[in-house]
Amino acid sequence: MNLLNTFIVIHLKLKQYKLQFIFFFLFWFFGFLFFLITEPEYNLGEIILFSITVNIPSDAADFGQFYGVIWPILLEVIFFGFIMGELFEKYNPVITSRILASHKRNHAVIIGYHHLSERVIEYCVKNKKQFCLIEDSEESVEDLLNAGHPIVIGDATETTNLELANIKHSREVFINVNNVRIALICTEKIRKMNSSCRIYVRAFEDHVQEYLKEPPLNAFSFSTSKWAMDGVREWTKNKIGKAIVIGRDNLTHRIAYHISQQPEREVYLFDDEHDGIEFVVNEKLHIINEFARFLSDLRPHVNLEEITQVFICWKRESEFDESIYLTSKLNLRYPNIEVFVRIFDEELKDIIKKFNAKTFSTSKKAFKMLQKEVAPDSAIYPINS
């Protein structure tokens, strides 16, 4: 936590203890005056020592004896209580981060901590831009909390949490959640709280995007899967043969549907969680509701000798091991197949390249595209190096 953040926390803590410190000071001042009047034979330095009970005159009056008993109690409860409370705050990053978030001004608010949000926050931290994050999973942002970044842990649809993120004084809001209902509720509430901030919302369905763009919301809506398709179109342009697409999300479905629209091509979509897609299914698009981890999972459904392209689009970090394993086996047994693997960590590129596969990142692409859409005073506006 930087020095400014530390001063903010201490200032807030002092405000919490304001009345206690006023009483603490008045009690000391009254004791100081008492000893000053009743013990005139002592000098000022000794009077001060009496007032803080370092020493008490042996012949002190009843109030002096009473003062000598009460003062240490107040000192322990109020003064040292404040110090211990401050130390506790430093070891309670959730509370500290929430306090820091509430004092941001002209900042960017990020709602939802996913791969695109990571890139937004990394850019803000690197370029020292003001931001705060709202995320309901404390575990997923543990590193950010420990680093002292401003974070509100809780449901972003709750007005209280939006207020803690100081939405009213924010410059822009990035809503990056997978749930459409949450995105819509957040946008509605944010616009009521702040009529001028810019709102950027990730949404897949066209009708949702149109609704978000209309007044009074006036939000900029985008789809990361649509942006990612620019690269996919280049990779599939003028290609022939059958293809396999593995994954569960909107991008996976877009890729499968796009290939099925190409002349003389067929595509096999392996999606273990859905039994359909948002697009019109045609006879060249085959949906298999199975988790494709090994070559043996693919062979019962498709002749791998006829496959020319494979897109592995898992997005869960825990499944990256499966991506590597399947890529390595395809490269070993079917070296003529083009394999494309989605990644979110740029450091993993070299591992995939060892198996002659291409990598792509939807969050990296989306972040670059989003930078083209934001205003010049945005926290993520590209800085010329």
N, C-alpha and C positions, 0 to 999 in steps of 0.2 A: 504494500500500500504506500503510495507516495505521500509526501509531506502535506500537500493540500488536503488530501483525503483524511489524514490523521487529525488536522486542525478542525475539519468539519465534524468529525466524530466527537472530539473533545468539546467543541462548542455546543453540540446537541446534548451531550451528557451534562454540561454545566447548566443548560436550560432546564433539564429535568430536575436538577438538584437546586434550583434557584431559591425556592422558599427555605429549604434546609440551610443553605449557606447564609441567607440573610439572618435567620434566627441564630445560627452559629456565630456570626460576626457580632450581632447585637448582644448576645450573652457574654462574649469575650469583652466587648467594649464596656459593658456595665461592670463586669468584674474588674477591669483595668481602672475605671473611675473609682470603684469602691476602695481598692487598695491605695490608689493615689490620694484619696481623701483621708482614709483611716490610718494610713501608715506614712505620715509626712517625714519621718526621720530617715526613710530609705530613699536612695537616689532613683532616677528614672529607669536605669537598667535593671535594678533589682525589682522595681514595680512590674516591669514587663515579664520578668521571670516568674513573679507571683501570679500574674494573669494567665500564664500558660502552665501553671502548676509545676514548674521545674522545682520550685521551692515555695514553701508556705511559712509565714511567720508563726513562731511557736505560740504567740499570744493572740493569734487571729481571732476575731469575733465569730459568732455562730455562723453568720453568712459566709465568712471566709472559709470555715471548715466545710460548710455545705458546698461551696464553690469548688473546693479542692476535690470533692468526691464526684460531683456532676460533670465537671469539665472533661476529665479523661473519658467518661462515657460518651459524651457528645463528640469528642475528638475521634473516638473509635468508630462510632456509628455513622457519623456524617462524613468526616474528612477521609478516614481510611475506607469507609464504605464506598465513597466515590471512587477512590483509587482502585479498589478491588472490582468495582463495577466496570470501570474502564478496561481493566485487564480482562475481565470476562467478555466484554464486547469484542476484544481482539481475538478471542478464542471462539467466538460465535459468529462465523463469517456470514451466516444467513441474515442475521439482524444487521450487521455492519453494512453488508451489500445493499440491503433494502434502504437503509438510511442514506447511503450515498446516492442511490437511484433517485430518491425523493428530492434531492437538491440539485439535480441536473437542470440546465436551461439551454434552450436552442440546441437540443441534442437529437440524436437519432434513437428511436425505440425499435428494437427488434423483438418480434413476438414469435416464439417457437425456435427451438435450437436444433436445427438439422444441418445438412451439409452446406447449403447455401448460406445459412446464418453464420456458420463457422467462418466462411470466407469474408462476410461482411464485418464480423467482429475482428478478425485478424487484420483486416485493412485499417479499421478504426484504431486499433491498438498500435499498429506500426506507424501510422501517420498522426497519432495523438489527437484523434477526433473524439468528441464527446458522444457517448452512447450509453444506453442501458438495455438490459435484456429481461424479458418476461418468459419464464419457463416453468412448467409445473413439475418437472422431474429434477429434484435436487441432485440425484446421483449422476445424471448426464452432464451437469455443469459443475461438478465438484472441483475440477482444476481451476475454473474461472473464479469460483468463490474463494478458494484458497489464495488466488492471486490478488484478491481485493477489488475485483471489478464490480460495477454496480449492477446488481441482479435482483429481481423480484421473483421469489419462488411462489408459484400459485397459478390458479386458473386465470388466463388472460381475459375471459369473458366476465369476470367479476369486476365491478366498477371500482372497488377498493384497490385492487391490484393495478388497475390502469391509473388511478390517482397516485399510487405510490411511485409509479414510473414517471410521474409528472407529465402526463400526456398533454395537459393544458398548455404547457410551455415548450412542447417539443416542436422541432422543425420538420421532422419527417418520421414516418412509421413504416417499417417493413414487416408485413405479415406473411410468415413462412410456415404455415401449418398444413397438415394433410387433410384435416377435417374441414369440409366446406361450411358446415354449420357454424363452427367456431370462427372461421374467417369472416363470415357475414355478420355475426353478432359483434365481433370486435370492430369491424369497419363502421357499423352503425353507431356504436357507443363512442368510438373515437371521434367521429365527425360531429357528434353532439357536444363533445367536450372541447373540441378544437376545430373551428370552422376553416382555418387557414393552412394547417399543416398538410404536407403532401403524404399520401398513403399509397404504398405499393403492395399489391396483394397477389400472391401466387394462387392461381385457380386454373383448373383444367377445362371445365365445360364452357362452351362458347356462350350459352345463355347466362351463366353466372358472371362471366367477364363483362358482358353487355350491361347487366344490372349494376355492377360495381362502377362502371364508367359514367352512368347517368347521374344527374343532380338528384339529391343534394350530396351524394357520396363523393362523386368526382374523383374516384380512385383510379390509379393506373394498374390495370390487371394484366398479368402475363402468365405464360405457361412455360416452365422449364423444359418440358418434353417437346414442345413445338420448336423452341430454339435449338435443342439438341438434334432435331431431325435434319438440320441443314447439313451436318457432317454425314449423317446416315444416307442421305440422298446421293451424296457424292460417291460413297462407298458402294452403293447398289446400282448406280447408273450404268446402263448397258450390260448388266451382268446376266448370266444365264444359270440354269440349274436350280435345284431345290435348296431351301434354307431352313435352318433351325433357329428359333428365338426362345431364349430361356429367361423367365422372370415373371414379375407379378404386377408391375405398376403401369401407369399410363404410357410411359415411354416404350415399354416392352410391347404393349398393344399397338401403339402407333407404328413401330418398326414392322411388326408382323403384318398389319393391314397394308402398309405401304408396299411391301414386297409382293403381297398377294395381288396387288393391282398391276404389277409389271407383266408384260406379255410372256407367256410360256414359262411361268415360274409358279412354284408351290412353296408353301411355308408351313412348318410344324411348330406351333406355339405350345411350349411346356409351361403351364401355369398351375401350380398345385393348390391355389387358393380360390380361383375364380372359374366359373363355367361359361363365361362369355366375355365380350369386350364392348366398348362404347361404340364401336363402328359396326356397320352392316357386314355380317359374316358372309363370305362367298365360298364356293366349292373348292377354291384353291387355298383356303385357310383352314387348317386342321388344328383343333384345340385339344390338347391332352392334359387332363387334370392329374398330373403326377410330378413329383419332385425329381428332376433330372440331375443326379449327382455323378453317376458313372456311365460309361459307354453302354453297359448292360441295361441301363434305364432307357436308352434311346433306341437300341436295336429292335425291340419288339414293335416299334411304331414306324420306323423309317429305315430305308436302306442307306446306310452311311456312304456307300460308294457313289450315290447320286447327289450327295450334298456338296455344295460349292462354298457356302457361307454359314457361319454359326455366330450368333450374337448372344453373349452371356451377360445378362443385365441385372443380376442380383444387386441389391442395394444395401443389404444388411452386412455390417462389417464382420459378423460372426461367420458369414458364408464365403468369405474371400478364400479360405482354404479350399473349399469345394471348387471355386472358380479356377484356382491354380492347378488343382489335380486334374480337372476335366480338360483344361487347356493343354496340359502336358501330354495327356493320353491322346488327344486329337492330333497333336503335332507328331507324336510317335507313330501312331497307326495310320493316320490320314494326313500326311504332310501337304497335300494339295488343297485342303480346305482352308479358306480364309477365316480366321477367328478374331472376333472383336470382343474385348472385355471391358466392362464398365468399372472404373475405379474412382475412389474419392480421395485417396492419398497419393500425391504425386510421387512419393518415394517408392511406390510399388511398381512404377513403370518398368524399371529395369528387370524386375522379376518376370513380368509378363513377356517382355521382349526376348527373353532367353528362349521362349517357345515359339518365336516368329509370329506372335500375335500383336494386334494393334490395340491400343487402349484409348478410351475416351472418358471424359468426365462431364456429366451434365451440370454439376454445380459450378465448375470452372467456366464452362461456356455461358451458363446463365448469369454468372457474376459479371462477366465481360459485357454481355448484352445489356444487363441492367445498368451498368455504368454509363452506357450510351443514352439512357432514358432519363437519368436523374438531372436535377437542376445544378447549375455551377456551384451553388453553396451547399450541396449535399456532402454528407460525411464520406461518401464513397466515390465522389466525382474524381475521375482519374487525374493524378498529379503528374505533370510533365517532369520527367527526370533528366 
